């Protein structure tokens, strides 16, 4: 189904049932154009299920999903880079353009430009096995952004990376976002990462996940270099940590 003109995507009272039981909901989420929203919550609360609904990879048992439906309008980056191991970085990034029927020469040009945007202009011919974890994730980001999506879904993309690389990639995502301003949904278990990345943080209860609270994060995006030392950062992190603690104990309000 389509989305209202003022929103890029929306989940309206969605619920998802699996054979083992209910996994999500009822859960609501509306994304404004250019907004960055982080989802945090206990393991198994349905964060990734909500992402799959937004990506069109799954249908709700109940409720309504409204999302941009055009080809290339939505892109997803998973925790693992999911690159084709036999193909070069350039070929991996070219793939969504090939599938969209873009002319080969134009597709290669756009893919090379996308890799340059993520700092990999000298790694076009490298295979995934030749890339570090951070470089592989940058290739995955380039592949997601090469179609200029209106909605970018990031499902714990930094979870397997060291802290320095995570911080570098967070800055990369903000820099790339600033060039085309897609709406972003960012799933993470890290509260401070959520506060740094997002303009709004949604805390989810234990599964089946519902909203346990929302916090708007003050400050400009992309973040200034000193943002983690500000009072606004610390206050937001403490507020969200308290909401998450309540959600994990099952004492958050429905």
N, C-alpha and C positions, 0 to 999 in steps of 0.2 A: 504494500500500500504506500501511497505517497505521503510526504510530510507537509505540515503547514508551512507557508512561505516564511514564517519567522523562525523556523527550526530546521536544523539539518537532519535530525533523527529523534525518535521518541519511543520509549517503552511505556505502555499504558496498562497498568495493573496486570503485568505479565506474570504467568506462572508456568513452570516447567516440571512435569512429572516424568520420572524414570521408573523402570521396574522395581528399583530398590526403594523408591519413595519420592517425595517431592524434593526437587533440587533448588528451586528458586521461587520466591514470591509469596504474595503479590508484591511487585516491585515496579516503581515508576522512575523514569529518567528522561529529561528533555535536554537536548543539546542545541545551544545557540550557535550561529555561524562564528567560526574562529575561536570558540571557547575550548579551554583545556580542562577536562574533568578527570580527577583521579578516583578510582574505586579501591578502597581498602577494606579488609575484613578477614575473619578467621579462615583458615584453610577449609575448603569444602563448602563455603557459603554461597557459591554460585556466581562469583565474579566472572569467571571464564564463560559460564553459560550465558550471562548477560551479553558478553562480547560476541559470542556466536550468534545470538539473536540479532544484534546490531549489524553483523556482517552478512546476514542472510544465510548462514550456514546451518541454521536450526530454526524450527518454528515453535512458537509457544503452545502449550497445552490449552491455556486460556489467556485472554488479554489480547492486546493489539500492538504490533510492531510497525512503526512508521519510519521509513528510511529512504534515503536517496537511492534510486534504483537503476540509474544509468550506468553503462559500462565504464569502469574506471572511477566511478564516483566514491567508492569505498575501498580502502586498502588496509591490510592487516599485517602486523609484524608480531610473530610469536616468540616465545621464550627461546626456542632454538631457531637459528637463522633459516632452516629449511631450504638451503641452496642445493641446486643440482650439482652433485660432487664431480661429475665428468665435464662440466662446462666452466668456462672462464667467468670472471666477475662481470665482464661486459655482456656475455651471453645470458647470464642470470638476470641482469637488470633489463635486458632487452625483451625478455620473455613476455611480460604483460602487454607490451606494445605489439609484439608479433601476434599474440592471441587476439588483439583488437584490430588486426588488419592494417596496421601502420606500415607504410613502405619501408623496405629493409634499410635503405640508406638513412632515412629520417629516424628510424628506430635506433640505429647504432649511434647516430649523432646525439639524440636525446639521452640515451643511456650513458654515453661517455660524459655528457654534461652533468648528469645526475651523480655519477661517481666522482667527478671533480668537486661537486658541491659538498660531498662527505669526506673530502680529503684523500681520495684514492685515484687520482688521475694517473699515477704511475703503476697502478696494479690492475689495469684493464685485462691483461691476459692471465692473471693469477687464478689458479684453481682454489676451491675452498680449503683443501688440505694444506695449502701454502699460506693461508691467512691466519692471523691470531684471532682469538675470540672477539675482540673489539672490532677488528677489521671486517670479520664475517658479518657482524651485526650492522656495520655501516653499509655493507653491500645490501643487506636485507632492507635497510632504511631507504637506500637509493632506489631499490626495486619498487618499494611501496610508494615512493613519491614521484616516480617518473611519469605517472599518469595524471599528476596534479589533482589528487582526490580532494573532495570536499570534506570527507570524513576519514580520519586515520585512527586505527585501533591498535594499541600497543599492549600486548598481553604479557606482562612481566618480562620485557625484552632485555633487562639488565641483570636478571636474577643470577645467572651463572658467571658473572664477571666480577673482577676485583673492584674495590672501592674507588680507586683512582680512575679506572676505565669507566665505571658507572658515572662518575661525576663529569668526565669529559664528554660522554655520550649524552648526558642530560643537557649540557650546554649545546651540543650539536643539534639535538632535537629542537631546542628553542630557536637556534639560529635558522634552521631549515623551516620551522613553522613561521618565522617572521617574514619569510620570502613570499609565502602564498596563503598563510593564515587558514589552514584547514581546521575544522573542529577535531579535537583529539580526545579519545578516552584512553586513559593510562591506568593499567592494573598493576598494583604493587603491594607487597607486604610491608614495605618500609615507610613509616609515617613521615620521616624527614624528607625522603625522596618525593613523596606525594605533595608535601607542602611546597617544596622547591619547584616541582614541575607544573603544578596546576593552579588555576584561578579559583577552582572550587573542588573540595574534597568530600566525597560521599562515603560514609562508613556503613558497612553492611553487617547485619546480625549473623549469628550462626545459622547454618542451613536449616530449612530453606531460607535463603537470604532475603531480607527486607531492608529498608533504609532505617538505620539507627541514628542518623543525624547528618547534617550537611554543614560545612564551614566554608565561607568565602575567604580567600586569602588576599590580604591587602598587598599592594606593591605591583610594580610594572613587570611585564613579560616582554622580552627575555629578562631574566633576573640580573641585577647588578652583582658584581663580584663579591660584595660584602653581605649579600642578603642573608646568608646563614647566621650571621652575627647580630642581626637586628632583633629588636623586641617583638616585632610583628611575627617573625619566623618562629621564635621560641614560644610565644603565646598560642599561635595556631597549632604548633606541634603538641603542646601540652593539652589543649582542648581536644584534639583529635585522638591523642593517646588515651585520654579518659573515656571518650566515646567508644574506642575500640576495646578497652578493658571491660567496660560494661557490656558491650556486645558479645565478647567472648565468655563472660559469665552468665549471659542470658538475662541480664537485668535491664537492657536497653528497651525503651518504649517502642512499640510496633509502629 
